[in-house]
Amino acid sequence: MLGREKETALLDAMLESAVEGHGTGFVVHGEPGIGKTALLSYAVERAEGFRVLRAVGVEPEAELAYATLHQLLLPVLGLVGELPGPQARALRILFGQDHGEPPDPFLVGLSTLSLLSLAAGKSPVLCVLDDAHWADQPTLKTLAFVARRLDDEPIVLALAARADEGHGTDLPHLRRVPLMGLDPEAAGALLGARPLTDGERARLLALTCGNPLALIELAGADLPPEATQEPPAMTDELRRSFLGRIRARHAASLPLLQLIAADGSGSLKTVEKAAASLRIATGPLSLAGLDDLLTYDGARLVFRHPLVRSAIYHSATADWRAAVHRALAAAFDDPADQHRRAWHLGQAATGHDEEAAGQLERSAEQAALRGGPAAAMAALSKAAELTADGPRRGRLLWTAARAAIRGGFTATAVDLIDRAEREPHLEEADRISLAALRAVATGFAGSPDDAMDLVRPWIPRALRIDRAGFAPTVAMYGDLGVRTNQPEAWADLARWLDETEPADDTPQDAVLRLLRAAARARTGRDPGLPVRGADTVAELTDPVTMTLAGAIARGLGDHELSRRLYRDAARLARNSGALGALAWNLEYQAADELARGRFGLAEAHAEEGCQFAAELGQLNTACRHRGLLAWCAALRGRPEAAELAAGVLAEASDRKLADAMACARRALGLLDLVAGRHAEAARHFEAVGGGAADLAMETVPDLVEALVRAGDHDAAAEAAARYARWTAYTSEPTPRALAARCLALVSADPAEHYAESLRLHALADSPLERARTELLFGEQLRRDRRRSEAQGHLRGAVEDFRRIGALAWADRALGELRATGESARTRAPEPGALTALTPQELRITLAVGEGLTNREIAAQLFLSPRTVEYHLRKVFQKAAITSRAELMRLVLAEAPVLTGDRRLP
């Protein structure tokens, strides 16, 4: 630890914080030999009273999904039975102890967090991972998930990695601790009393840049010529130094060492079997003749320094290395080691090798069952290289690309799709599948407009080839049309679906019938409601397709079916750990809750979805959630709304996200509208776009009000007529109510239209829009000097706005009420004990109200039970209660007010 006082002080502080219940993590970065392992050893020595879990990344296992995680968790796997059922099953499937569908990576992350939290029940836990750059990517993503949730856990993650090798380890929420070379004073202390002149010491320090291991290893070696001005490439010099020592001391054992270096599993039994087939003597292992290079703890053979292993492995010739990998493949004859056998066969193969390709393909299937998309991607990509069959190679590349997208490797997925599309003789269905996959990748990493252009030419053929199989792709096209503000998508769908009559009663056919009805309504035709077999969509089992179907049902006015599909899709995504689908689903739920005036739940959904989307790298989805949060903040009259909306508008403009831009502009427009800045509000609403696009039409009622108040009656009348045409074939009461309100605003005799609007509002669940209609009607009655009638509508508006938390609108309605001559202040509802809760606290509180235990809540919300307990303590403090029973009573009493389910008495 010479010269590492700053780093050791940081580690001590982190360990002390964990003892107090607040965990953290760090990753030590630096070149080989710089002292990373020594710093980890210091942390272990200082972790008195901690339970220490250790793992070491090794290059041959860098593509084996969750291999490093298994090594890390092995000492505590006996606690798996105490986890909630889905989490326990996920880890059992992951580590080959059970069979089933592959667990989602985020369910794996939650299960790991829960297991570590359980292990930390009696004492803090220190997780140590050396050579993290050779850890498999699923393990690194799992540790990143855990690191983001350690604030209230007595757990420390300690990683060490090289910055320029293997997988990237700049993980979010892990503090980066870069290690540089020692300064002259510390280097001199390290060299100690070695017989070196001052000039030799200075030259050695210059050559090594203060690298501690290089200082020690090269101190007795011949130094480069004095005339050398630049320091040698550190890695090359160290490798040459290591190989020189090894050849001098262990020349006879070099083939055995090369075999162990190629193995990577550390299994003594495997090494001995492979050595026997290669006729390599293993005597040095039993005679402790290699103890200066290797350690053996009774379970695994491990090189003392990874650079030693790297130097030995790359010292072998290509032919000998291939022979070693073939011998290792033969040694892995246990079915549980199929993935290792396949990988070694792939490393040994040269040219086309159908047997190795088949083995790799089967190992990819096993990797998928273990939830390892990175391993599946690598195995399938290698299998594609080894197969000579063009169509089969294309399908392997497509499957590899699908695994890459699932694992979040979008750039790799695009490269794999490119390679697959270059294959000759692909079937048309394969090319459509590739186009759809490219559209998904483009939607994640690029422009939704580009994604729409990619999938559009293929849909007519997809409907002819496999109508039900491609139903999600067709529905995705409609969803992209809404998001990109392109109304022509509805005309396309109406034409295509009219030409292809869904004849069966499968759930997928029901989705297509609902989509056809929506397309007809949006193009000014009778949708033909009710849709035959619509209820069968409830039998869907894919959360993405369920969410798309829910959005279609909502557009047709069937809110009951829509919300059931949204909720069931979210429940399915949570139970399976499908965080990508959940983040996307929560966007629809948040928008629905906003429309219902349930701002607390809308905010909770949007914040949770934004967090998950950011963790997944779904930046477009995260931006949309921030747009919904800005809209919610604007309706609540919060001071940060304008800044939040401006930020979303800038980001969404760069990403060409028309839907997120619409949210941001609507938020800014509503802030101006309620403040009386009518011309500015109209400019924001007009910027959303014109024509019959869904995003543009949804802002028209706001635009009509702003234009009327700004004095532009002709433009307001044109917009109101356009909106009336757009809603002509909808059965949903809210758009029809808004159409009647628009007509009232531009009519010389508005009372009849306002009355019709309120009648339709009574059939719907849209308290915000109902209150706005009450306000506008009250304002009109006051101007007509019908004060008594005006007061009734304005009082209703004030109460509704206050109840749902739209305080700026409540103030505007209260001002109008006072203008009628009503001097008594309308009583504001008393704030409930739960109104001060954060979105996370609200989610947990409502889950308690449903009767869920802390473990069940943790599983639902992807938290650890300890974090749930922490938030519940905060809820108890805010609500001034002391028991769970009291909280459940409060939920029963106040949830309707929090969520907007009924009016205040």
N, C-alpha and C positions, 0 to 999 in steps of 0.2 A: 504493500500500500504506500510505498514511497512516492511522494509527490501527488497523492490522490486525496488530500485533505478535504477539498471542496466536494468531491464525489461521495466520500464516506460520510460527511456531515449530512448530505442530502438523503442518503440511504437510511441513516439513523433516524432522521425526522420522519421518513415514510413509515418505518417500522413502529415508531412511537405513535403515529397517527392511527395505524391499524389497531394497536392495542386499545386505543380509545374508541374503536368502532367505526373508523372512517378509513376505508381502504383506498388504494391507489395502485399505480403500476408504472414501470419504467422499462425502457429498452436501451441497453448500452451498445453504442455503435462504435466501430473502429476496425482498423486493419488487423490482420492476423498477428498474434504475439503482443498486442498492445496492452493486454491486461484485463480483458473483458471477463474471462473465466475467474481470474483472481478477485475481481470486484464482486462477482456472484458468490464466490466462496466467503468473502467478507460478510455479505448479507446473511448467509446461512449461519456463520459463526455468531453474528450479533442477534439472530432471531431466537433469543432465549425464550422458551415457553411456547414457541410456534410449532405447528405441525408443518413439516417441510415436505413438499412434493416436487420431484425432480424429473426432468426429461432432457434428452439431447437429440437435436435434429441430425439426421444422417442423409447424405445425398441420394443413395439408392432408394430411400423411402420418401423422397421429396414429392413424388406424385401418387403416393398411396394414401388415399383419403383417411384422415383421422388416425393415422398410425402414431403420430407424435402425441395426439390427445390421449390415445389409449395408454401409451407409456406414462404420461403424466398422471392420469387418474387411476392407474392400476391399484395403488395402495388403498384407495377409498371406494372401489367398486362394490365392496360389500355393503355399502350404505344405499345402493340403488333401490333396493326394495322399499325404502322409506320415502321415496319420491312419489308424487302424484302419478297415477297410472300411465297417462300418455307419455310423461317424461321418462319414467322407468323403462317403458317399452321402447322408446326411441333409442336409449343408450344400449339396451340389450340387442336391438336390431343392428345398431351401428357397429357393435363389437362382436357380431356373429353369434350371440347367445340366443337369438330368437329370429323368426322369419316374419316378413310382412313388407308392406309398402315402405319405400325409403323415407326416413324422417326428413322434414324440411330443415335446412341448415339453421334456421332461427329457432326451431324447436330444440335442436341439438345445443345451441347456445344457451337457451333457457334451462335445459336439463343440466348442462355443465355448471351454470351459475347456481342452480338449486343444490346440486351435489356439493359444490365447494362451500356454499353457505351452511349446509348441513354438517359438513366436516369441521366448520369453524364454530360449531355450537359450544364447544368446551374450551377451545383455545384458538387464537388467530392462526391463519394459514398463510404460508409463504410458498408460492409456486415458482419454481426456478426452471427456466428453459434456456439451455446453452445452445449455441449454433442455431438460433431460431431461423436463420436464412435458409436452412435446409429442412425446416419443418414444412409439412404439406400445407397447401393454402387453405383447405377447410379448417384445419386446426388453427391457423392464424386468424381466420375470420371469426372462429368461435371465441378465441381469446380477446379479439377486438370487441365483440358483443359483451363479454364479461367485463372488460375494462370500463365500458361506458356505464356500468351499473354498480360500481364499487363504493359509491359515496357513503353508503350506510352499511357496508360489510367489512368485517375485520379480516380482509384478504389483501395480500400484496402480490402482484404479478411482477416477476423479475426476469427480463429477457436479455440475452446478449446475441449480437448478430454482426456480421460483416455488411457494410453498406453497399458493396459492389458485387455481391455474389448471390446466387439462389433467388429466393422470393423476397420481394420488398417487405420490410418490417417497420415502416413508418406508420404504425397503427394509431388510429384516432384514440385520444384519451390516455395514451401511454406517453409519459414524459420521455423525451429523447435526451440521452446523456452521452454526448460524443466524447470519446477518449482520444487525447492527442499524445504526442511523444513526451517523454520526461524532460524537464528542464535540466540544465547542466548540473545543478546541485544534487537533484534527485538521482540523475544518471551516475554521477560520481559516487554517491552513497551505494548505489546498486552494484557497481563494479568493485567497490570495496578495496581490498588490499592486493588485487591482482597486479602482477609486475608489469605495469604499463607506464610509459613515459607520459608526460603531460601532452605532448604532441600526438602520441598514439590515442590517448583518451579523446582528445579533441577531434581527431580524424574519425575515430569510431563513432562518436556522437553525430558527426556530420553525415556519415554514411548511413546510419540507421535512423536518423531523424528522431532519436530518443526512444525507439521501439524497445521495450524491456527485453522481450524474448530474443530479438536480434542482437541486442547488446551482449547478452549472455552467450548466445550461440557463436557469435563471430569474434568474441573477445580473444579466443585462442586460435583463430583461423588467420590465414594470410589475407591481409587487407588488399583491396584494389589498389592499383598504382596511384601514387601521390598526385599525379597530374590529372586524375579524374575529377572534373569540376562538379558534375551532377551526382546526386545520390543514386545508387542502383535501384531498379524496380524492386520494391520490397518483397513482393510475393515470389518473384523469380529467384532472388538471392536466397531467400529462406528455403525455398524448395531445393535448390542446389546444395545448400548447406545440409539440410536434413538428409537428402539422398546420399551425399558423400559419407556422412556418419553411418547411415544404415548399411551401405554397401561395405564399409570398412568393418562393421561389427557383425552384420547378419547377412552376408552375401548368400550363404547356403539357404537361408530361410526366406529369401526375397519372393520366390513363387508362392509360398504359403501366405506371406504378408499381402501379396497382390490378390490372392483369393479372398482373404478376410476383408480387404478394402472393397472389393467388388460386391461382397455379400450384403452388407448394410444391415442385416437383421440382427447380427450379433449372436446368432444361435450356434453354439459349439457343435451340436449334433449335425447341423446342416454343413458346417465347414468340414467336419470330419468325413461325412459322406462324399462331398464333392472332392475333397483331397484324395480320398481313396480311388475315385474314378480317374483322377489325373495323375495318380502315383506320386503324390507329394507327401513327404514325411511330416507328421504332426507332432513328432516327439518334442520339439522345442516348447510346445504349449504346456505339456505335462511336466517338463523339467524347469519351468519358469525361466526359460532362456530368453523370452521376449518381454519380460516384465518392465523393461525400460521404455517399451513402446505401447504395451497393451495392459488393460486392467480386465479382470474377470470377477464378477460378484456372485457367481454361481448361476446366473441367468443369462448374462450377455457379455460378449467380448466387445470392448470399446477401446479405440485408440486414445491414448492420453492427450493427444493434440490433433485437431482436425486437419491441420496442415500436414502432419505426418501421413495421415490416410490419403489426402489428396495427392501428395508427392508420390507415394507408392503406387496408387491406382494408375496415375498417368505415366508412370515409368514403364508400364507393360506395352509390348507391341500390340498392334491392332489384332493380329491373328491370335496371339496368346490371350488377349482380353476376351475375344469371342469364344475361345475354348473354355475359359473360366466361366463365362456366363452360361454356356451350354451345360457345363457340369453342375452349376448351381441350380439351373432349371430342373435338371433331373433329380437333384437332391430334395427339392420341394415337392414331394409326392403326396402330401396330405391334402385332401380336398379343401381344407380351410385355407391352404396356402396357394390356391389356384392363381390369385392375382400376382403373387411374387413369381411363381413359375412362368406365367405369361410375360411378365415384364422382362425377366432374364432372357427368355426366348427372343423377345423383340430386340433386346440389346445385342444378342448374338447374331441376329439375322443380317444377311447382306443380300441385296436385290429382293425379288419377289419371293415370298415364303407364305404359302397359303395356310400351312399348319400353324405357324406363329400368329398369323393374322386371325385365324379362328380362335386361338387361345386368348388373344388380346380382346377380341370381341366378347367372349364369354366372361373375361375378367371385368370388362366394362359393365356388363349386366350386374355382376356381383357388387361392383363399386356403386352402381345406382341404388341397389338394395340397401347399401350401407349409407346412402345419402352423400356420396362423394362425387359431385359433378366434375370437379377438377381432375380426379383420377380417371373417371369415365371418359372425359374429353381427351386426356393424354393417351389413354389406351386405344380409343377409337381412331384418333388421328394417326397413331403409329400403325394400327392395323390397316388403315387406308393406304399408307405408304407401302405396305408389304403385299397387298393384293393386286393381282394383274387384271381382275375382272372389272371393266369400266363401270357398268351400272351398280355393281355391288360396292365399288369404291365410292361412288357418288352417294349411295345410301348411308355408308359408314360416315362419310364427311357430314352429311345432313344430321345424323344422330349425334355426332360429336359437336356440331354447332348448337343443337338443341341443348345438350348438356352444358355447353359454354354459356349460353344465355341464362340457363337456370342458375349457374354458379356466379353470374355477374361479370363474366369475361366477354364483354360486348365486342371489343376490338378483335379478339381471337375468333369470336363467332362469325364476324363479317368475313374474316380471312378464310375460314373454313367453308362458308357459303360460296365465296368466290371460287374456291377450288372445286367444290361440288358442281357448280354451274358449268365449269369447263369440261366436265366429263361428257363423253358422247353417249348416245343411245339411252338417255334417261327417259322414263315414262312420263307422260303428261302430268299425272297425279304427283309425281316426285317434283316436277318443276313448279307446280302450284304450291306445294308444301314449302319449297325453298323460297318462293316469292313471299309467302305469308310469314315465314321465319325472318326474312330480311326486313319486312315491314315492322315486325315486332322490335328487332334490333334498332331500326331507324327511329322508331317511336321512343325508345329508351334513351338513345344517345344523340338523336338529331331532331329533325323537323317533322311534326305530325303531318304537315302538308306533303312532304316527300313520302312518308309512310303510306298515305292515302293514294298517291300516284302509283306507288309500287304495286298495291294490291288490286286496284281498280280493273286493269285489263284481264285479270284472271278469274274474276268472280262468275261471269256467265258460264265459263267452262267448268268451274268448280261445281256449280249447281247441277250441271248435266252429268258429271262424273260421279259425284258422291254428295248428294244434297244434304243429308243429315250429317255426314262426317265433316263437311266444311261449313256447317251452320254457324259455329263461333266466328269463323273468318268473315262471313257475310255480315253478322251482327257487328263485328268490329268495324267494318266499313261504315255502317250507319253511325256508330259512335264517333268515329273520326270525322265524319261529315259535320256533326254537331260541334265538336271541339274546334274544328278549323273554320267554322262559319261559312260552310259551303252548302247552300240549300240544294244544289244540283244533285247531291248524293241521294236525296229522297226520291227525286225523279228517276235516277238510275235504278234504285232498289225497287220502286213501284213497277218499272218496266220489266226488270229481270224476274221478279217474283211472280208477276202476272203470267209470265211465259212458262214458269215452272211450278205447277200446282203440287203442294205437299199432300201426298195421298195417304200417308200413314198417320198414326196417332202417337208417335214417339215424342218425347219431350223436345227433341231437336226440331222436329217438324212444327211443334207448337210455337217454338221460338220464331221460326220463319213466318208462320201465320200472323203472329203478333207484329212482327216487323213489317209485313206487307200491309197490315191495317194502318200502322203508324205512317208508313210511306204514302199511302193513299190520302190519309187525312192531311198530311203536310203538303200535298200537291193539289189540294182543293177538291178532293173526291170523297164520296161516302166510304168510310173505312169498313163498313159491313160488320158492325158489332152486333151481338157479342161474337168473339172469335171462337170457332170450334176447337174444343180440346185445350183451351187456354190453361185450365187448372193442371194439366199434366206437366207444365214447366216446373211445378213444385217437386217433381221427381228427379230433376237435374242433380248431379253430384259434383260438378266442377264449379268452384266458387267464382271463377271469371265469367263463365257463361251465365251463371245465375245472376250475377250483378248486371251484366248486359241486358238480360231478360227483365230484370227489375226496372232498369231505366226505360225500356220500351213500354212496359206496363204503366209506368208513371206518366209517360207522355200520352197514353190513351185514357188517363183518368182513373185507372184501377189502382188506387193508392194502397189498398189493403194487400193485394197481391204483390205490389212492388215492395212494400216494406217487409213483407214476409220473406221475399227472396233476398233482399238486402241483409236482413238479420240472419237468415239461415246460411247465407254465403259467408258472412263474417264469422259465425260460429264454427262452420266447417274449416275456414282458414285458420282460426285460432287453434282449434283442436289438432289440426295437422301441422301447425307451425308454419303455414304458408304466408310469410310476412309480406311478400311482394303482392300477392292477391289481396291481402288484408289492407295494406296501405292504399291500394287503388280503390277498394270497396269503401273505405272510410270517407273518401272524397264524396261519393254519392250520398252516403248517410248524412254527412255534415251539411251538404246543400239541402237535403230534404228537411233536416231539423231547422235550418235557417228559415225555410219557407213556412214552417209551422210556428215560428216565433219561439222555438226552444233553444235560446242562444247558449245556455250553459252546456247542453249536450252537443250542440253544433261545434262549439269551441273545443270541447273535450275530444270529439272525433277528429277534428282537423289537427289539433296539436299532436295527438297520438299518430295519426297518419303521416304527418310531416316528419316526425322523429323516425318512424320506420322507413319512410322513403329515403331520407337522408342517409340512414345506415346502409341501405341497399344500393345507394348510388343512383336511385331513380330521381334525378334532379328535376325533371319535368313535373313529376307527381308532387314532389316537395314544394315546388313553386306554386302549383295550383292550390295546395293546402294553405300556403301563406296568403294567397289571394282570398280564400274563404275566410281566413282569420281577419284580414283587413276589412272585408265586407261586414263581418260580425262586429268588429270594433267600431265601424262607422255607425251601424244601427244602434249600438249601445252608447254612442256619443263619447267614446274614449279619446283622450287627447293624442294618443299615439297613432290613431287610425290613419291620418293623412300621411305621416312619414312611412308607415308600414305599406300603405297602398302605393306610394311613389316608388318604393324599393321594388315591390312586386312588378309594377309597370315597367320599370327599367329592365329587370331580369327577363320578364316575359317577352318584351320586345326583342331582346337579343336572341331569345330561343324561338321566336315566332310562335308563341303559345297564345292563340286567339282567345281561348277560354279564360286563361289566367289574366290576360289583359282586360277582358270584359269585366271580370270580378273587380279588378283594381279600379277601372274607370267608373264602375257602378258605385264603388265605395266613395270615391272622390266626388262623384255627382250627388250622391245622397247627402254628403256632408255639406255641400254647397246649397242643396235644395232646402234642407231643414233650417239652414242659417239665413235663408232669404236671398242668396246669390243666384238668382234664377238663370241669368244668361250664361254664367260660368257652368252651372249644372247642365244646361242644355248642350253645351259644347262637349262635355264629358260623355253624355249619353249618345250624342250623334257620332262620336268617335268610335263607338263600338261597331258601327257599320250599318248599312242600309239593306234594302231588299227583304227577302223572306227568310233569311238565315235565322236559325233558332236563337243564337246568342243575341243578335240584333233585335229580334222581335220581343225577347223577354224584357228588354229595357224600354220598350215603347211606352208602357203606362207611365214610367217615370219621366220620359221625354215629353209626353203630352202635357203633364202637369207643369214641367219647367217652361215649356214654350208658351203655354197659356199665361203663366205668371209673368213671363218676360214680354208679353204683348204680341207675340207672333202667332196670331190666331189661324192664319191660313195654313202655315206649316203644321200647327197642332191638329187642325181638322184633317189634313192629308194623312198624318201619322195615325190618327184614330181610325180612319176608314181602312187603312192598310192592316191595322191590328184586328179589326172586326172581320176582315176577309180571312186572315190567318187562323182565327179561332172558330171559323164557321162550322167546321166538321169535328170539333172536339166535344167529347161528352164530359170533360172535366169542368167542374163548376168554377174553380178559381179563375182560369183564363177568361171564361165568359163573364164573370163578375167584373174583371178588370176591363174587359171590352165595354161593358155597360158604363163603367166609371169614366172611361175615356170619352164616350159619347156625351155623358153628362157635362164634362168639362168644356166641350165645344158646342153645346146645344144652347139655344135661346131659352128653352124650357127644360131645365135639367132635372127637376124633381122626380119625374117618372123614371128616368134612367138611374138615378141614385137609388131609388126604391128597389128597382130590379137588381141592381148590383148588390145591395144588402141582402136581398132574398137569396141570391146565389151564394153569397159568402156564408150564409147560415147553413148551407149544405156541405161546406168544405171545412178544412182544418187549416185556416190561414189567418190567425189572429192579427198579425201585423198588417196585412193588406186590408182586412176588415176595419181595423182601427183607422187606417189612413183614409178609407172611404167615409167612415163616420166623421172624421175631421173635415174633409173637403165638403161634405154635405152640410155640416154644421156651419162652416164658414159661409157657404152659399146662403143658407137660411138667415144668418146674421145680416148679411148684406141686403137680403130681401126684407129686413126688419121683422122677421118672424122669430123673435128672440127666445120665446118660451120653447118652441120646437128645437131651435138651435142648441139650447142648453142641454137637452136630453142627449143629443148625439155627441156633443163635445164632452160631456161628463163620461159617456161610455168610452170615448176615444182616450181620455186621460187615464182612466182605470186600466184599459187594455194595454196602453203603452207602458204604464208603470209596472203592470203585472209581468210583462215579458222582458222588462229591462231596457226598453227603448227610451231612455230618459230625455234626450234632446227633443224627440218628437213629443214626449209628454209635456215638456215645457212649452212647446209651440201650441199644443192643444189647450193648455192651461191659460196661456195668454189670450187665445181666442175666447175661451170661456169667460174670462174676466171682462173682455170687451163687450160681452152681452149684458153686463151689469151685475153679474153674480159676484157678490163681494166675499162670501164665505169661501175660505180655502178648502178645496177638495181634500179629504183625508188621504194621505199617502199610506199605502199598506206598510205595516211594520215589517222590517227586514227579518227574515227567518234566521235561525241559528246556523243554517248551512249555506247561506248566500255568499259568505266570504271564502268558500273553499276554492282551491286551485282546480283546474281541469283534472289533474291526476287524482287529487283528493276526492273530487266528485265522482269519478269513475269507480274508485274503490268503495266509496260510501254507498253508491247505488248497488254495487255488487253485494255488499253486506245486507242491504235491504232485500235482495233476492235470496238470502239465506246461505250464501256461499261461505265456505271456510277460507282462512287466509291462504292455505295451500291452493285451493281452487281458484281464488282470485289471482294469485301469483301466476298460475298456469294460464289463465285467460288473458292477462295483461302483459305477459312476458317480463315478469319481475321475479325477484326472489321473495320468499315468505318474509324474510327479515325486512326487506324494503316496504312490503305491505304493512308490517307492524309499525315501522317508523312513521308512515303517512297516517295510519290510524291514530297514533299518539297525537299527531298534530291536529287531526280532526277532533279528537276528544278535547284538546285544549281550546280550540276555537269555539266549540259548541258548549263548553263548560259541562261536560258529562264525564262519567267514569266507567261506564259499562257498555258492552255491545248491545244489550237489550235496550238501553236508553237510545242508542244510535238507531236501532231498527224502528223504534217508535217515532223518532224524529223524521226518518226517511218516509214513513207512512204518512206523517202529517204534512211534510214540506215538499216531498218530491213533485206533487202536482203543480206547486207554485214554481219550483225550480225548473221544471221541464215544460211548463205551459199547458198542462193537460186540462185545466178548467179555469174559469174566472174566479176571482176572489169573491167571497160572499158580499 
